[in-house]
Amino acid sequence: MNKKLAAALSGGAVLVLALSGCGDDSEEKVNAWAKDVCDQAQPQIKKRGDAQQAIISTAADGKPADIQAADSKAFADIAAADKALAKAVRDAGVPPVDNGEKLQQDAVKELDATAAAYLDLKKKVDELDPKNQQKFADGLQTVADGLKKIERMDQEALAKLQSGELGKAMAKQPGCQRADTSSPAGGASPSSGKA
């Protein structure tokens, strides 16, 4: 059952890499803004990857109590990473692009919302009874369904930042790139590969 959760999460890794988006125009101010955000984003990208890896590795043969503990910690870590990403975008100031203020506000609002949603999933996982295998499996299915909705929120939040000039500038920043893979953005899941 946790494999569905792991598969959903590996898709969510795409949102982390969304910071390395697309677009074209390398103006100094845009690059400086992107560097500021990406320098702060780097540890959060790693934290999210580690959390996803914990879920994936526990999913294979973990006992319900182990799965519960791994998922709970992972959701808390991802929520913290999203909060920190929101703070990075907020602290960097308004991006020097057309409609920059709205881009920034929307991204921050949506990252904060996904952080809250991950904390809600953590609460749901914490409330599951690992001693009742059937109820636990049913509960995990509900969590996996909730995760799919959060992924859409996550992707929308960062899609705004990955467009146009900002996306191109962020793609150049080491902090917004995966250091542990040489594959293109298709290798979006943690280093163990797609689940």
C-alpha positions as a printed Julia matrix, in Angstrom:
195×3 Matrix{Float64}:
  0.0    0.0     0.0
  2.82   2.4     0.83
  4.17   1.86   -2.69
  1.29   3.99   -4.01
  2.33   6.69   -1.58
  5.95   6.38   -2.67
  4.96   6.56   -6.33
  2.89   9.66   -5.72
  5.76  11.25   -3.83
  8.31  10.56   -6.53
  6.05  12.46   -8.91
  6.09  15.29   -6.38
  9.86  15.5    -6.73
  9.15  17.19  -10.03
  7.96  20.25   -8.14
 11.33  20.56   -6.44
 13.03  20.49   -9.78
 10.49  22.91  -11.19
 12.83  25.58   -9.94
 15.12  24.61  -12.8
 12.43  25.56  -15.33
 12.6   27.12  -18.75
 12.51  30.49  -20.47
 15.08  32.87  -21.88
 16.53  36.27  -20.93
 19.55  36.62  -18.68
 19.32  40.07  -17.15
 21.6   40.7   -14.17
 18.82  41.6   -11.73
 16.83  38.49  -12.63
 19.94  36.34  -12.2
 20.67  37.94   -8.84
 17.12  37.27   -7.67
 17.32  33.66   -8.87
 20.67  33.16   -7.13
 19.24  34.46   -3.87
 16.28  32.07   -4.02
 18.28  29.09   -5.28
 21.03  29.45   -2.67
 18.34  29.15    0.0
 16.46  26.44   -1.9
 19.35  23.99   -2.15
 19.08  22.52    1.38
 15.3   22.34    1.03
 15.58  20.41   -2.24
 17.88  17.95   -0.45
 15.52  17.69    2.53
 12.58  16.88    0.25
 14.62  14.28   -1.65
 15.73  12.63    1.59
 12.13  12.55    2.86
 10.91  10.98   -0.37
 13.71   8.44   -0.25
 12.72   7.46    3.31
  9.15   6.75    2.19
 10.27   4.8    -0.87
 12.79   2.67    1.04
 10.34   1.93    3.87
  7.55   1.11    1.41
  9.36  -1.94    0.04
  9.23  -4.17    3.1
  8.42  -1.97    6.07
  6.12  -2.99    8.88
  3.06  -0.76    9.4
  4.61   0.98   12.43
  7.82   1.66   10.46
  5.85   2.94    7.48
  3.81   5.18    9.77
  6.94   6.64   11.4
  8.73   7.16    8.07
  5.71   8.78    6.42
  5.01  11.02    9.4
  8.6   12.29    9.52
  8.74  12.68    5.74
  5.56  14.75    5.62
  6.84  16.96    8.44
 10.16  17.42    6.61
  8.47  18.23    3.29
  6.17  20.72    5.03
  9.2   22.39    6.63
 10.97  22.49    3.25
  7.94  24.1     1.58
  7.75  26.69    4.38
 11.45  27.43    3.92
 11.03  27.7     0.14
  8.16  30.14    0.68
 10.41  32.16    3.0
 13.22  32.13    0.42
 10.88  33.5    -2.25
  9.49  36.09    0.17
 12.95  37.14    1.44
 14.34  37.52   -2.09
 11.88  40.35   -2.66
  9.76  41.02   -5.71
 11.27  39.36   -8.78
 12.37  41.97  -11.35
 10.03  40.75  -14.08
  6.61  41.73  -15.41
  3.94  40.96  -12.84
  6.72  40.05  -10.37
  4.79  41.04   -7.26
  1.85  38.79   -8.13
  4.2   35.93   -9.07
  5.92  36.21   -5.71
  2.7   36.5    -3.69
  1.06  33.57   -5.47
  4.09  31.31   -5.1
  4.48  32.12   -1.4
  0.77  31.64   -0.72
  0.68  28.32   -2.52
  3.9   27.01   -0.93
  2.51  27.9     2.5
 -0.74  26.12    1.59
  1.1   22.97    0.51
  3.13  23.03    3.73
 -0.14  23.11    5.71
 -1.54  20.31    3.56
  1.52  18.11    4.21
  1.13  18.74    7.94
 -2.49  17.65    7.63
 -1.33  14.43    5.93
  1.17  13.92    8.75
 -1.68  14.19   11.25
 -3.72  11.64    9.28
 -0.77   9.21    9.19
 -0.16   9.71   12.92
 -3.8    8.8    13.64
 -3.62   5.47   11.77
 -3.58   2.27   13.83
 -0.62   0.17   12.65
 -1.92  -2.82   14.66
 -5.02  -3.13   12.44
 -3.54  -4.03    9.07
 -6.74  -3.53    7.02
 -7.63  -0.17    8.57
 -4.02   0.9     8.21
 -3.99  -0.02    4.51
 -7.29   1.81    3.95
 -5.95   4.85    5.8
 -2.79   4.85    3.7
 -4.94   4.83    0.56
 -6.71   7.97    1.8
 -3.33   9.56    2.5
 -2.09   8.64   -0.99
 -5.21  10.22   -2.52
 -4.6   13.39   -0.51
 -1.0   13.41   -1.66
 -2.06  13.51   -5.31
 -4.05  16.69   -4.65
 -1.12  18.31   -2.83
  1.19  17.5    -5.74
 -1.02  19.5    -8.07
 -0.89  22.42   -5.62
  2.91  22.08   -5.4
  3.35  22.06   -9.15
  1.1   25.08   -9.61
  3.0   27.0    -6.93
  6.35  26.63   -8.63
  5.13  26.64  -12.22
  4.67  30.38  -11.85
  8.3   30.85  -10.9
  9.66  28.53  -13.57
  8.18  30.5   -16.43
  9.98  32.96  -18.67
 12.97  34.94  -17.45
 12.85  33.62  -13.89
 12.86  30.01  -14.98
 15.87  30.51  -17.23
 17.76  32.36  -14.51
 16.95  29.67  -11.93
 18.0   26.88  -14.3
 21.52  28.37  -14.29
 21.82  28.39  -10.51
 23.6   25.43   -8.89
 21.27  25.67   -5.86
 18.26  24.86   -8.04
 19.89  21.91   -9.78
 20.27  18.32   -8.69
 23.91  17.8    -7.75
 23.65  14.01   -7.61
 22.47  13.32  -11.15
 23.69  14.17  -14.6
 20.43  13.21  -16.28
 18.08  15.86  -17.65
 14.96  16.97  -15.77
 13.36  13.61  -16.58
 15.38  12.16  -13.72
 13.14  13.99  -11.32
 12.81  11.34   -8.66
 15.29  10.7    -5.85
 18.53   8.92   -6.69
 16.94   5.48   -6.35
 14.97   6.13   -9.53
 11.27   6.55  -10.16
  8.97   4.54   -7.93
